[in-house]
């Protein structure tokens, strides 16, 4: 019997490092990107696109769109836990959100919504994922379907001034 699929998937666990603290004395926005990017490796392994698979099939993934929200400030030494929810997928791409939580207190610090595209290295163009990866995505999607969709998903950035063009 296959192991149950975690919903959400919990991947990267780390902590806010001293070199990530800026002149304002808090976790610098650029390093949120670094942590989320590090978490993508765990996500790729989880969905079946690990390094061995990518080398064997001469494929990779590219992030083609992303959005970060900052919900609550993290500070030096705070533990970080990244949770991932698969929102949707098709043969060539998948849409997911990474949620950065305080690792012991559990509150949400930031989110990173991403669309990843499966790429054939030879052509540098999108290509269908292997059947076993698509089967894995289908199983993950089914397991994650019962989770609430975070309100940050699909958020549009802007000022609600009512002025057009500026």
C-alpha positions as CSV (number, residue, x, y, z in Angstrom):
1,X,0.0,0.0,0.0
2,X,1.2,3.4,-0.9
3,X,1.9,5.9,1.9
4,X,-0.7,8.5,2.6
5,X,-0.1,11.9,0.9
6,X,0.5,14.7,3.4
7,X,-2.0,17.5,3.1
8,X,-0.5,20.0,3.1
9,X,3.0,18.8,2.3
10,X,5.6,20.0,4.8
11,X,9.0,20.5,3.3
12,X,11.7,22.9,4.2
13,X,12.4,23.6,7.8
14,X,15.0,26.2,8.6
15,X,15.4,29.4,10.7
16,X,16.0,33.1,10.1
17,X,19.8,33.4,9.8
18,X,21.8,36.5,10.9
19,X,22.9,37.3,7.3
20,X,19.2,37.6,6.4
21,X,18.6,40.5,8.8
22,X,18.6,44.0,7.2
23,X,19.4,47.5,8.4
24,X,15.8,47.7,9.8
25,X,16.6,44.8,12.1
26,X,14.2,42.3,10.4
27,X,14.1,39.5,7.9
28,X,14.9,41.2,4.6
29,X,12.3,40.7,1.9
30,X,14.9,39.4,-0.6
31,X,15.6,36.4,1.7
32,X,12.0,35.4,1.8
33,X,12.5,34.8,-1.9
34,X,15.6,32.8,-1.1
35,X,13.8,30.6,1.4
36,X,10.9,30.0,-0.9
37,X,13.3,29.1,-3.7
38,X,15.0,26.6,-1.4
39,X,11.6,25.1,-0.6
40,X,10.9,24.5,-4.3
41,X,13.5,21.7,-4.3
42,X,11.5,19.8,-1.7
43,X,8.3,20.4,-3.7
44,X,9.9,19.0,-6.9
45,X,11.1,16.0,-5.0
46,X,7.6,15.5,-3.5
47,X,5.9,15.6,-6.9
48,X,8.4,13.2,-8.5
49,X,10.6,15.7,-10.3
50,X,13.7,15.0,-8.3
51,X,17.3,15.3,-9.6
52,X,17.5,11.7,-10.7
53,X,14.2,12.0,-12.7
54,X,15.3,15.2,-14.3
55,X,18.7,13.8,-15.4
56,X,17.2,10.5,-16.6
57,X,14.6,12.3,-18.8
58,X,16.7,15.4,-19.6
59,X,14.0,17.7,-18.2
60,X,13.6,20.5,-15.7
61,X,11.1,23.0,-14.5
62,X,10.9,26.8,-14.7
63,X,8.9,29.1,-12.5
64,X,6.9,31.1,-15.1
65,X,4.9,33.2,-12.6
66,X,5.0,33.9,-8.9
67,X,3.6,36.2,-6.2
68,X,4.7,36.7,-2.6
69,X,2.6,38.2,0.2
70,X,4.1,39.3,3.5
71,X,1.7,38.5,6.3
72,X,3.7,38.9,9.5
73,X,7.3,39.8,10.3
74,X,9.8,37.1,11.1
75,X,12.9,37.8,13.2
76,X,16.4,36.5,13.8
77,X,16.4,32.9,14.9
78,X,12.7,32.3,14.3
79,X,12.0,28.8,13.1
80,X,10.5,28.5,9.6
81,X,8.3,25.7,8.2
82,X,7.2,25.7,4.6
83,X,3.9,24.0,3.8
84,X,2.7,23.4,0.2
85,X,-0.7,23.0,-1.3
86,X,-1.1,21.8,-4.9
87,X,-3.9,23.9,-6.4
88,X,-4.1,22.6,-10.0
89,X,-2.0,20.9,-12.7
90,X,-2.1,19.7,-16.3
91,X,0.4,17.7,-18.4
92,X,2.9,20.5,-18.7
93,X,2.5,22.8,-15.6
94,X,1.4,22.9,-12.0
95,X,0.1,25.7,-9.7
96,X,0.9,25.6,-6.0
97,X,1.3,27.8,-3.0
98,X,4.0,27.7,-0.4
99,X,3.0,29.0,3.0
100,X,5.8,30.1,5.4
101,X,4.8,29.5,9.0
102,X,6.5,30.2,12.2
103,X,7.9,26.7,13.0
104,X,6.8,26.4,16.6
105,X,4.0,28.9,17.0
106,X,2.3,28.1,13.7
107,X,1.3,31.6,12.5
108,X,1.5,32.5,8.8
109,X,4.4,34.8,7.9
110,X,4.3,34.8,4.1
111,X,3.0,33.0,1.0
112,X,4.5,32.3,-2.4
113,X,2.1,31.3,-5.1
114,X,3.9,29.8,-8.1
115,X,3.2,28.4,-11.6
116,X,5.9,25.9,-12.7
117,X,6.4,24.8,-16.3
118,X,7.9,21.4,-17.2
119,X,10.7,21.9,-19.7
120,X,12.6,19.6,-22.1
121,X,16.2,20.6,-21.8
122,X,17.0,19.8,-25.5
123,X,14.4,22.3,-26.8
124,X,14.1,24.7,-23.8
125,X,10.3,24.5,-24.5
126,X,7.4,23.1,-22.4
127,X,6.9,19.4,-22.6
128,X,4.5,16.9,-21.0
129,X,5.6,15.3,-17.8
130,X,6.2,11.6,-17.6
131,X,3.1,9.5,-16.9
132,X,4.3,8.6,-13.4
133,X,4.7,12.3,-12.5
134,X,1.3,13.1,-13.8
135,X,-0.1,10.2,-11.7
136,X,1.6,11.6,-8.7
137,X,0.3,15.1,-9.3
138,X,-3.2,13.6,-9.7
139,X,-2.9,11.8,-6.3
140,X,-1.5,14.9,-4.6
141,X,-4.2,17.1,-6.1
142,X,-6.9,14.7,-4.9
143,X,-5.4,14.7,-1.4
144,X,-5.1,18.5,-1.3
145,X,-8.6,19.1,-2.8
146,X,-10.2,19.1,0.7
147,X,-7.9,21.8,2.0
148,X,-9.2,25.4,2.0
149,X,-7.7,27.5,-0.7
150,X,-5.7,30.3,1.0
151,X,-7.1,33.8,0.5
152,X,-3.8,34.9,-1.0
153,X,-4.3,32.7,-4.1
154,X,-4.9,34.8,-7.2
155,X,-4.6,38.0,-5.3
156,X,-4.2,41.1,-7.5
157,X,-1.9,43.9,-6.5
158,X,-2.9,47.5,-6.9
159,X,-4.2,50.6,-5.2
160,X,-8.0,50.9,-5.0
161,X,-8.1,54.7,-5.7
162,X,-10.6,54.5,-8.5
163,X,-8.2,56.5,-10.8
164,X,-7.5,55.0,-14.1
165,X,-3.9,55.0,-15.3
166,X,-2.3,56.4,-12.2
